[in-house]
Amino acid sequence: MKIFIGIVAVVLVFTQIYKYTGWTPDDLLPAAPVKVRQLNANEYAALPEPKKIPEIVYKKTPNTLDPWARPLYGDKKTAVFVLPGEINKPYLKTFKQLLKQPEYKEVYNRKIYVMAPMWSADYDSGKYLIIENCADNAVCIFNPRTKEMASLNKLDDAHLAGFLEKYKNW
C-alpha cells in the first residue's frame, strides 16, 4: 500500500510540473542536436516584429507565481505555448531541444508554459493578453525587460528556430 501511495504521489508531482512548466522527465537529459533547415532571407525578414505590452496589463496582473503572470516578469525572455494539442507536440519537443542548446541557455527562460486557455479572463490582464495573442499562434515570446512580446504564427521547425534566433539579442 505504501508503494502504491508513493507511486501516486510521484505521478501527481510530475503532472503538476508538466502543467506549470511544460517540462517532462526526458527534458532533464542533455540537449540533443537539432537539425532544421535555415530560413531564407525573405522568410527571416517576414518573422513578426515585437509589439509593446500595454502598461494597463502590468497594473492588472501582479507579479505572482500564477503561470498567466510569469511571462510578464523575470530577467529572461519566456516562450509560451497555448493549447499545444497532439498536432503541436513534435514542434513543442523541437522547441524544448532548441532552448536546451548552449547558445540559448542564458537568453531564454527554460520554462515553457503550456497553457490551456480558460476563456474567462479580465480584459487587459496578462491572461487575456496571452489568450488573445498566443492561442491562435505557434508560440509567443515575452521580453519582460523591454515589456514587449512577439507572436509566431507559422508552426514548423525552421520558423521556430529562426524565431528563437531572431529574438536572441532582443
C-alpha positions as CSV (number, residue, x, y, z in Angstrom):
1,M,0.0,0.0,0.0
2,K,2.9,2.4,0.8
3,I,4.5,1.7,-2.5
4,F,1.2,2.5,-4.3
5,I,0.8,5.8,-2.4
6,G,4.4,6.7,-3.3
7,I,3.9,6.0,-7.0
8,V,0.7,8.0,-7.0
9,A,2.5,10.9,-5.2
10,V,5.3,10.8,-7.8
11,V,2.8,10.8,-10.7
12,L,1.0,13.8,-9.2
13,V,4.2,15.7,-8.7
14,F,5.2,15.1,-12.3
15,T,1.7,16.0,-13.5
16,Q,1.9,19.4,-11.7
17,I,5.4,20.1,-13.0
18,Y,4.2,19.4,-16.6
19,K,1.1,21.5,-16.0
20,Y,3.0,24.6,-14.8
21,T,6.3,24.3,-16.8
22,G,5.7,22.1,-19.8
23,W,8.7,20.0,-18.9
24,T,8.8,16.2,-18.6
25,P,11.5,13.9,-17.2
26,D,13.1,13.5,-20.6
27,D,13.9,17.2,-20.5
28,L,16.5,16.5,-17.8
29,L,18.6,14.7,-20.4
30,P,21.3,16.7,-22.2
31,A,20.4,18.7,-25.3
32,A,20.1,16.6,-28.5
33,P,21.3,18.2,-31.7
34,V,18.5,19.8,-33.6
35,K,18.7,19.8,-37.4
36,V,16.3,22.3,-39.1
37,R,16.5,24.0,-42.4
38,Q,17.7,27.6,-42.4
39,L,15.1,30.2,-43.3
40,N,15.9,32.1,-46.4
41,A,16.4,35.9,-46.2
42,N,12.8,36.7,-47.1
43,E,11.3,34.2,-44.6
44,Y,13.7,35.5,-41.9
45,A,12.7,39.1,-42.6
46,A,9.0,38.2,-42.6
47,L,9.2,36.9,-39.0
48,P,6.8,39.1,-36.9
49,E,8.1,42.2,-35.1
50,P,7.6,42.6,-31.4
51,K,4.8,44.8,-30.1
52,K,4.6,46.7,-26.8
53,I,2.6,45.3,-24.0
54,P,0.2,48.0,-22.7
55,E,1.1,49.3,-19.2
56,I,-2.5,48.5,-18.1
57,V,-1.7,44.8,-18.4
58,Y,1.0,45.2,-15.8
59,K,-1.3,47.1,-13.5
60,K,-4.0,44.4,-13.7
61,T,-1.5,41.5,-13.5
62,P,0.6,41.5,-10.3
63,N,4.0,39.8,-10.1
64,T,2.8,36.4,-8.7
65,L,3.5,32.7,-9.3
66,D,0.4,32.5,-11.4
67,P,1.5,30.9,-14.7
68,W,-0.5,33.5,-16.6
69,A,1.6,36.3,-14.9
70,R,5.0,34.7,-15.0
71,P,5.9,35.5,-18.7
72,L,5.5,39.3,-18.0
73,Y,8.1,39.3,-15.2
74,G,11.6,38.0,-14.7
75,D,15.0,38.6,-16.1
76,K,14.8,36.4,-19.2
77,K,12.5,36.0,-22.2
78,T,9.8,33.3,-21.8
79,A,8.2,31.2,-24.5
80,V,4.5,30.4,-24.2
81,F,2.6,27.7,-26.0
82,V,-1.2,27.8,-25.6
83,L,-3.2,24.7,-26.4
84,P,-0.4,22.6,-27.8
85,G,-2.6,19.6,-28.5
86,E,-1.4,16.5,-30.3
87,I,-0.7,18.3,-33.6
88,N,1.8,20.6,-31.9
89,K,3.6,18.0,-29.8
90,P,6.5,17.5,-32.3
91,Y,7.1,21.2,-32.5
92,L,7.0,21.6,-28.7
93,K,9.6,18.9,-28.5
94,T,11.8,20.6,-31.1
95,F,11.4,23.9,-29.3
96,K,12.4,22.4,-26.0
97,Q,15.5,20.9,-27.6
98,L,16.3,24.3,-29.2
99,L,16.0,26.0,-25.8
100,K,18.4,23.5,-24.3
101,Q,21.1,24.4,-26.8
102,P,24.1,26.3,-25.2
103,E,23.6,29.5,-27.2
104,Y,20.1,30.0,-25.8
105,K,20.7,28.9,-22.2
106,E,21.5,32.4,-20.9
107,V,19.0,34.2,-23.1
108,Y,15.7,32.3,-22.6
109,N,13.9,31.2,-19.5
110,R,13.8,27.4,-19.7
111,K,10.2,27.2,-18.5
112,I,7.8,26.7,-21.4
113,Y,4.3,27.4,-20.2
114,V,1.9,25.0,-21.9
115,M,-1.5,26.5,-21.1
116,A,-5.0,25.5,-21.9
117,P,-6.9,28.7,-22.1
118,M,-9.7,29.3,-19.7
119,W,-11.8,31.8,-21.7
120,S,-12.9,33.8,-18.7
121,A,-10.2,36.5,-18.2
122,D,-10.3,40.1,-17.1
123,Y,-9.9,42.4,-20.1
124,D,-6.4,43.9,-20.2
125,S,-5.0,41.2,-17.8
126,G,-1.9,39.1,-18.5
127,K,-4.2,36.1,-19.0
128,Y,-6.3,37.9,-21.6
129,L,-3.2,39.2,-23.4
130,I,-1.8,35.6,-23.7
131,I,-5.1,34.1,-24.8
132,E,-5.8,36.8,-27.4
133,N,-2.3,36.9,-28.8
134,C,-0.9,33.4,-28.4
135,A,-3.9,30.9,-28.6
136,D,-4.0,31.1,-32.4
137,N,-0.3,31.2,-32.9
138,A,2.5,28.7,-32.7
139,V,4.4,30.4,-29.9
140,C,4.8,33.7,-28.2
141,I,8.0,35.1,-26.7
142,F,7.7,37.7,-23.9
143,N,10.6,40.0,-23.1
144,P,10.0,41.4,-19.6
145,R,12.9,43.8,-19.8
146,T,11.5,45.7,-22.8
147,K,7.9,44.9,-21.9
148,E,7.3,43.6,-25.4
149,M,6.0,40.3,-27.0
150,A,6.4,38.6,-30.3
151,S,4.0,36.0,-31.7
152,L,4.9,33.4,-34.3
153,N,2.1,32.2,-36.5
154,K,3.9,29.6,-38.6
155,L,4.3,26.2,-36.9
156,D,7.3,24.4,-38.3
157,D,10.8,23.6,-37.0
158,A,12.5,26.1,-39.3
159,H,10.4,29.0,-38.2
160,L,10.7,28.1,-34.6
161,A,14.5,28.0,-34.8
162,G,14.5,31.3,-36.8
163,F,12.2,32.9,-34.3
164,L,14.4,32.0,-31.4
165,E,17.5,33.2,-33.3
166,K,15.9,36.5,-34.3
167,Y,14.9,37.4,-30.8
168,K,18.1,36.1,-29.1
169,N,19.5,39.6,-28.7
170,W,16.2,41.5,-28.5
